[in-house]
Amino acid sequence: MAEIITGRALKYGSNINTDIISPPAYMELAMEEAAKHAMSPVDPDFASTVRPGDILVAENNLGSGSSRETAPLTLSILGIRTIIAKSYARIFYRNCINLGILAIECPDTEKISKFDELEVDTREGSILNKTTGERYPCDKIPPHILELVACGGLVESLKQKLGKA
C-alpha cells in the first residue's frame, strides 16, 4: 500500500453503527446488492455518491454494534479503502484491517468537510486537507499493517504467504 493516500472525503458524524453502515434489512441479499444500501439510514445517496478511492470520515465511535463483517465489506465493495475517525469500536476496526481497509484514528475529523480532498501520509502520521490547506495529526501506520491492507486483508495475505511456502 502506498505511504501517501489521496481521496475525497465522505463525512459523517458520531455513533455510525454497523446497522447504519450495513442495514440488517438487506443482509439476505448478495453482498454486491446489499452494498447498494450502505449508509442508507443516514444518507440514502451514499452508494451512488461513493467513488473508488473515496475516504470515509467520521467522528467518534465508528462501527459500534454487531461484530459482523458485512459493514466493512459493503464499504469495500463500494470502493472505500481508507477510513478516518476519531475513535472506532475495536471489533469494527479490526474487521476493517482484516478485510483490507485501512482504519486511521485522527483527533481532528470535525475539521474535515464532505468532499474535501485529503492526502494521508501513513508513515509520518499526518493528513493534509488539500481543500483548506490544514494539516491534522493521525496514527502512524506500522509497515506490517500497511502490508496486510495492501494484500487485500488477512485471508488474502495468508493465501499469498502460504502459496509461496
Backbone as CSV, one residue per row, in Angstrom:
resi,resn,N_x,N_y,N_z,CA_x,CA_y,CA_z,C_x,C_y,C_z
1,MET,0.848,-1.182,0.000,0.000,0.000,0.000,0.882,1.229,0.000
2,ALA,0.447,2.235,-0.689,1.211,3.470,-0.772,1.305,4.145,0.588
3,GLU,2.420,4.811,0.808,2.578,5.573,2.050,1.727,6.824,2.036
4,ILE,1.451,7.345,0.835,0.601,8.521,0.672,-0.699,8.066,0.002
5,ILE,-1.814,8.380,0.643,-3.140,8.021,0.130,-3.895,9.317,-0.118
6,THR,-4.490,9.439,-1.283,-5.288,10.623,-1.574,-6.713,10.191,-1.889
7,GLY,-7.638,11.058,-1.566,-9.030,10.754,-1.854,-9.960,11.850,-1.389
8,ARG,-11.183,11.723,-1.798,-12.237,12.668,-1.466,-12.942,12.209,-0.196
9,ALA,-13.171,13.126,0.723,-13.813,12.792,1.995,-15.323,12.664,1.842
10,LEU,-15.860,11.587,2.421,-17.299,11.438,2.607,-17.502,11.502,4.108
11,LYS,-18.060,12.583,4.615,-18.034,12.925,6.032,-19.348,12.608,6.738
12,TYR,-19.210,11.994,7.930,-20.362,11.661,8.775,-20.011,11.937,10.225
13,GLY,-20.997,11.885,11.101,-20.824,12.241,12.499,-20.437,11.082,13.387
14,SER,-20.862,11.149,14.624,-20.546,10.143,15.636,-21.591,9.034,15.662
15,ASN,-21.184,7.917,16.249,-22.068,6.775,16.505,-22.694,6.186,15.244
16,ILE,-21.918,6.142,14.187,-22.355,5.454,12.973,-22.101,3.971,13.233
17,ASN,-23.170,3.245,13.538,-23.004,1.842,13.938,-23.088,0.903,12.738
18,THR,-22.857,-0.364,12.994,-22.833,-1.342,11.902,-24.202,-1.509,11.240
19,ASP,-25.293,-1.257,11.974,-26.622,-1.335,11.373,-26.881,-0.168,10.426
20,ILE,-26.203,0.942,10.629,-26.299,2.072,9.699,-25.435,1.783,8.475
21,ILE,-24.224,1.300,8.717,-23.310,1.025,7.608,-23.866,-0.078,6.717
22,SER,-24.344,-1.139,7.317,-24.883,-2.291,6.578,-26.239,-2.657,7.182
23,PRO,-27.310,-2.003,6.733,-28.628,-2.216,7.330,-29.053,-3.693,7.300
24,PRO,-29.521,-4.210,8.437,-29.894,-5.623,8.531,-31.009,-6.033,7.575
25,ALA,-31.835,-5.096,7.146,-32.931,-5.429,6.240,-32.438,-5.979,4.901
26,TYR,-31.157,-5.739,4.593,-30.619,-6.163,3.300,-29.591,-7.287,3.423
27,MET,-29.487,-7.877,4.602,-28.474,-8.906,4.845,-28.703,-10.190,4.054
28,GLU,-29.926,-10.442,3.628,-30.206,-11.664,2.872,-29.803,-11.537,1.404
29,LEU,-29.524,-10.319,0.965,-29.132,-10.092,-0.420,-27.675,-10.485,-0.636
30,ALA,-27.316,-10.705,-1.884,-25.904,-10.884,-2.225,-25.164,-9.608,-1.795
31,MET,-23.915,-9.741,-1.413,-23.174,-8.593,-0.868,-23.124,-7.416,-1.837
32,GLU,-23.013,-7.671,-3.116,-22.976,-6.579,-4.091,-24.295,-5.798,-4.087
33,GLU,-25.404,-6.501,-3.891,-26.712,-5.851,-3.807,-26.877,-5.145,-2.466
34,ALA,-26.455,-5.794,-1.395,-26.551,-5.191,-0.059,-25.735,-3.908,0.018
35,ALA,-24.597,-3.868,-0.672,-23.738,-2.682,-0.650,-24.449,-1.449,-1.203
36,LYS,-25.410,-1.648,-2.066,-26.161,-0.523,-2.627,-26.984,0.201,-1.574
37,HIS,-27.133,-0.410,-0.400,-27.915,0.185,0.686,-27.027,0.653,1.846
38,ALA,-25.710,0.590,1.668,-24.784,1.009,2.728,-25.061,2.456,3.120
39,MET,-25.068,2.706,4.396,-25.240,4.037,4.985,-26.601,4.671,4.692
40,SER,-27.517,3.917,4.099,-28.804,4.494,3.692,-29.631,5.090,4.833
41,PRO,-29.524,4.598,6.085,-30.303,5.253,7.140,-29.911,6.717,7.395
42,VAL,-28.668,7.086,7.089,-28.236,8.476,7.293,-27.983,9.205,5.979
43,ASP,-27.810,8.450,4.884,-27.535,9.058,3.585,-28.012,8.108,2.478
44,PRO,-29.262,8.260,2.050,-29.803,7.362,1.026,-29.018,7.374,-0.291
45,ASP,-28.234,8.422,-0.537,-27.476,8.549,-1.776,-26.027,8.095,-1.639
46,PHE,-25.653,7.567,-0.482,-24.252,7.207,-0.249,-23.706,6.286,-1.331
47,ALA,-24.366,5.174,-1.583,-23.846,4.176,-2.525,-23.707,4.742,-3.934
48,SER,-24.586,5.640,-4.326,-24.483,6.220,-5.667,-23.490,7.380,-5.712
49,THR,-23.133,7.914,-4.552,-22.188,9.031,-4.474,-20.747,8.554,-4.389
50,VAL,-20.528,7.449,-3.681,-19.163,6.987,-3.426,-18.475,6.578,-4.727
51,ARG,-17.199,6.986,-4.818,-16.353,6.604,-5.948,-15.171,5.819,-5.407
52,PRO,-14.656,4.886,-6.178,-13.474,4.149,-5.703,-12.363,5.122,-5.285
53,GLY,-11.809,4.874,-4.114,-10.756,5.736,-3.584,-11.252,6.807,-2.638
54,ASP,-12.573,6.992,-2.531,-13.094,7.939,-1.551,-12.706,7.481,-0.152
55,ILE,-12.612,8.430,0.753,-12.226,8.158,2.135,-13.426,8.451,3.032
56,LEU,-13.877,7.447,3.769,-14.960,7.644,4.721,-14.377,8.318,5.963
57,VAL,-14.971,9.431,6.369,-14.521,10.174,7.542,-15.680,10.269,8.519
58,ALA,-15.412,9.964,9.790,-16.456,10.028,10.815,-15.883,10.614,12.097
59,GLU,-16.751,10.805,13.049,-16.348,11.352,14.346,-16.049,10.195,15.307
60,ASN,-16.743,10.160,16.431,-16.481,9.178,17.487,-17.286,7.901,17.333
61,ASN,-16.698,6.793,17.808,-17.395,5.523,17.968,-17.897,4.939,16.657
62,LEU,-17.084,4.978,15.634,-17.488,4.411,14.349,-17.507,2.888,14.427
63,GLY,-18.588,2.297,13.951,-18.681,0.843,13.844,-19.127,0.117,15.090
64,SER,-19.743,0.820,16.022,-20.271,0.119,17.199,-21.431,-0.763,16.760
65,GLY,-21.847,-1.652,17.627,-22.948,-2.558,17.302,-22.450,-3.966,17.133
66,SER,-22.986,-4.650,16.154,-22.649,-6.062,15.988,-21.228,-6.230,15.459
67,SER,-20.719,-7.427,15.590,-19.349,-7.711,15.154,-19.294,-8.277,13.746
68,ARG,-20.417,-8.347,13.058,-20.421,-8.949,11.725,-19.559,-8.142,10.752
69,GLU,-18.958,-8.860,9.828,-18.039,-8.245,8.873,-18.743,-7.587,7.698
70,THR,-20.050,-7.685,7.614,-20.747,-7.123,6.460,-20.590,-5.609,6.376
71,ALA,-20.448,-4.927,7.515,-20.332,-3.467,7.477,-19.080,-3.026,6.709
72,PRO,-17.880,-3.437,7.108,-16.729,-3.019,6.303,-16.719,-3.661,4.912
73,LEU,-17.295,-4.834,4.777,-17.317,-5.487,3.467,-18.135,-4.686,2.465
74,THR,-19.290,-4.170,2.879,-20.093,-3.368,1.948,-19.339,-2.106,1.539
75,LEU,-18.602,-1.501,2.483,-17.813,-0.317,2.149,-16.724,-0.666,1.143
76,SER,-16.087,-1.800,1.348,-15.035,-2.254,0.438,-15.584,-2.498,-0.966
77,ILE,-16.736,-3.110,-1.052,-17.354,-3.372,-2.356,-17.603,-2.071,-3.108
78,LEU,-17.944,-1.021,-2.366,-18.204,0.282,-2.991,-16.924,1.029,-3.360
79,GLY,-15.775,0.555,-2.881,-14.511,1.197,-3.244,-13.836,1.976,-2.139
80,ILE,-14.373,1.916,-0.920,-13.725,2.578,0.224,-12.534,1.721,0.638
81,ARG,-11.344,2.298,0.639,-10.131,1.587,1.054,-9.491,2.207,2.284
82,THR,-9.971,3.420,2.649,-9.424,4.126,3.799,-10.570,4.753,4.577
83,ILE,-10.498,4.629,5.910,-11.473,5.252,6.798,-10.693,6.039,7.843
84,ILE,-11.178,7.229,8.149,-10.579,8.070,9.183,-11.672,8.412,10.184
85,ALA,-11.403,8.191,11.466,-12.367,8.535,12.517,-11.608,8.921,13.783
86,LYS,-12.299,9.631,14.665,-11.701,9.950,15.970,-11.523,8.692,16.793
87,SER,-12.535,7.813,16.758,-12.456,6.563,17.508,-13.351,5.523,16.851
88,TYR,-12.998,4.276,17.103,-13.683,3.134,16.496,-14.110,2.150,17.574
89,ALA,-15.161,1.392,17.279,-15.415,0.177,18.028,-14.305,-0.775,17.612
90,ARG,-13.658,-1.414,18.571,-12.456,-2.208,18.288,-12.690,-3.364,17.318
91,ILE,-13.823,-4.035,17.420,-14.077,-5.153,16.507,-14.227,-4.633,15.086
92,PHE,-14.921,-3.525,14.894,-15.065,-2.941,13.562,-13.694,-2.532,13.012
93,TYR,-12.881,-1.928,13.852,-11.531,-1.506,13.462,-10.740,-2.699,12.930
94,ARG,-10.757,-3.783,13.684,-10.007,-4.970,13.278,-10.623,-5.624,12.043
95,ASN,-11.950,-5.643,11.949,-12.598,-6.195,10.758,-12.197,-5.405,9.512
96,CYS,-12.077,-4.085,9.651,-11.643,-3.280,8.502,-10.280,-3.746,8.008
97,ILE,-9.318,-3.829,8.904,-7.965,-4.232,8.523,-7.975,-5.655,7.967
98,ASN,-8.717,-6.548,8.617,-8.792,-7.934,8.131,-9.375,-8.038,6.725
99,LEU,-10.193,-7.051,6.328,-10.807,-7.051,5.003,-10.090,-6.126,4.020
100,GLY,-8.960,-5.559,4.439,-8.162,-4.745,3.519,-8.527,-3.272,3.478
101,ILE,-9.174,-2.773,4.512,-9.489,-1.348,4.602,-8.602,-0.743,5.694
102,LEU,-7.903,0.327,5.361,-7.050,0.993,6.326,-7.911,1.858,7.235
103,ALA,-7.853,1.619,8.540,-8.604,2.388,9.532,-7.612,3.253,10.304
104,ILE,-7.810,4.558,10.248,-6.874,5.516,10.834,-7.598,6.358,11.874
105,GLU,-6.956,6.571,13.023,-7.514,7.454,14.042,-6.920,8.845,13.900
106,CYS,-7.798,9.844,13.964,-7.398,11.251,13.859,-8.274,12.058,14.810
107,PRO,-7.677,12.862,15.700,-8.478,13.615,16.666,-9.194,14.834,16.085
108,ASP,-8.930,15.187,14.830,-9.456,16.434,14.262,-10.450,16.237,13.125
109,THR,-11.168,15.140,13.110,-12.060,14.884,11.979,-13.191,15.898,11.862
110,GLU,-13.509,16.601,12.941,-14.576,17.607,12.851,-14.179,18.756,11.928
111,LYS,-12.900,18.900,11.637,-12.413,19.964,10.751,-12.510,19.582,9.276
112,ILE,-12.846,18.338,9.004,-12.946,17.843,7.626,-14.401,17.915,7.182
113,SER,-14.625,18.385,5.968,-15.974,18.506,5.417,-16.173,17.538,4.252
114,LYS,-17.420,17.281,3.956,-17.762,16.413,2.831,-17.134,16.950,1.551
115,PHE,-16.503,16.052,0.827,-15.851,16.295,-0.452,-14.516,17.036,-0.360
116,ASP,-14.012,17.291,0.861,-12.653,17.826,0.956,-11.695,16.818,0.346
117,GLU,-10.678,17.300,-0.326,-9.638,16.434,-0.886,-8.560,16.236,0.174
118,LEU,-8.289,14.973,0.506,-7.346,14.643,1.573,-6.123,13.927,1.027
119,GLU,-5.007,14.141,1.714,-3.767,13.424,1.432,-3.250,12.896,2.771
120,VAL,-3.233,11.586,2.916,-2.851,10.939,4.165,-1.433,10.400,4.021
121,ASP,-0.565,10.809,4.932,0.797,10.276,4.986,0.818,9.241,6.106
122,THR,0.770,7.974,5.735,0.646,6.904,6.717,1.909,6.700,7.546
123,ARG,3.055,7.023,7.005,4.328,6.838,7.737,4.573,7.971,8.719
124,GLU,4.272,9.192,8.294,4.505,10.360,9.150,3.372,10.599,10.138
125,GLY,2.201,10.067,9.818,1.059,10.271,10.699,0.462,11.659,10.571
126,SER,0.136,12.038,9.336,-0.492,13.342,9.138,-1.459,13.281,7.960
127,ILE,-2.428,14.164,8.019,-3.420,14.298,6.966,-3.390,15.742,6.496
128,LEU,-3.182,15.946,5.221,-3.261,17.276,4.626,-4.628,17.417,3.986
129,ASN,-5.374,18.411,4.423,-6.643,18.737,3.783,-6.285,19.685,2.643
130,LYS,-6.244,19.158,1.433,-5.832,19.944,0.275,-6.851,21.021,-0.067
131,THR,-8.078,20.875,0.409,-9.120,21.866,0.163,-8.916,23.101,1.033
132,THR,-8.567,22.889,2.316,-8.420,24.015,3.247,-6.970,24.393,3.517
133,GLY,-6.049,23.497,3.207,-4.636,23.741,3.500,-4.241,23.352,4.911
134,GLU,-5.174,22.855,5.708,-4.880,22.463,7.086,-4.228,21.085,7.132
135,ARG,-3.440,20.868,8.173,-2.806,19.570,8.400,-3.232,19.084,9.786
136,TYR,-3.566,17.775,9.871,-4.026,17.178,11.116,-3.146,15.979,11.460
137,PRO,-2.871,15.783,12.755,-2.128,14.575,13.137,-3.040,13.352,13.060
138,CYS,-2.443,12.208,12.768,-3.181,10.951,12.780,-2.215,9.845,13.168
139,ASP,-2.752,8.642,13.298,-1.908,7.495,13.609,-0.864,7.268,12.528
140,LYS,0.335,6.915,12.955,1.320,6.367,12.027,0.955,4.900,11.859
141,ILE,1.009,4.408,10.642,0.603,3.034,10.376,1.850,2.165,10.247
142,PRO,1.967,1.141,11.084,3.138,0.260,11.012,3.215,-0.455,9.665
143,PRO,4.426,-0.738,9.193,4.597,-1.395,7.893,3.845,-2.720,7.763
144,HIS,3.780,-3.517,8.832,3.086,-4.804,8.714,1.583,-4.632,8.497
145,ILE,1.006,-3.564,9.025,-0.426,-3.294,8.789,-0.621,-2.799,7.360
146,LEU,0.262,-1.927,6.896,0.177,-1.469,5.505,0.284,-2.642,4.541
147,GLU,1.171,-3.570,4.846,1.352,-4.752,4.000,0.091,-5.615,3.999
148,LEU,-0.496,-5.817,5.168,-1.713,-6.614,5.287,-2.846,-5.988,4.476
149,VAL,-3.016,-4.682,4.588,-4.059,-3.982,3.851,-3.775,-4.033,2.350
150,ALA,-2.510,-3.848,1.971,-2.133,-3.876,0.551,-2.438,-5.230,-0.089
151,CYS,-2.349,-6.291,0.696,-2.646,-7.638,0.183,-4.145,-7.867,-0.001
152,GLY,-4.953,-6.990,0.574,-6.404,-7.167,0.494,-6.995,-7.719,1.765
153,GLY,-6.199,-7.752,2.838,-6.692,-8.219,4.121,-5.997,-9.483,4.590
154,LEU,-6.448,-9.989,5.720,-5.812,-11.126,6.377,-5.861,-12.403,5.545
155,VAL,-7.018,-12.760,5.030,-7.145,-14.009,4.278,-6.278,-13.960,3.022
156,GLU,-6.335,-12.851,2.298,-5.532,-12.734,1.077,-4.043,-12.750,1.396
157,SER,-3.667,-12.117,2.491,-2.261,-12.119,2.911,-1.796,-13.540,3.214
158,LEU,-2.614,-14.295,3.941,-2.265,-15.684,4.258,-2.194,-16.562,3.008
159,LYS,-3.128,-16.349,2.088,-3.098,-17.090,0.825,-1.789,-16.851,0.097
160,GLN,-1.354,-15.602,0.052,-0.106,-15.270,-0.638,1.088,-15.879,0.063
161,LYS,1.103,-15.809,1.391,2.235,-16.348,2.135,2.271,-17.873,2.074
162,LEU,1.135,-18.508,2.188,1.087,-19.960,2.142,1.314,-20.480,0.732
163,GLY,0.898,-19.723,-0.257,1.116,-20.124,-1.637,2.581,-20.110,-2.004
164,LYS,3.363,-19.278,-1.313,4.787,-19.181,-1.576,5.581,-20.205,-0.778
165,ALA,4.929,-20.777,0.242,5.638,-21.718,1.130,5.888,-23.051,0.467
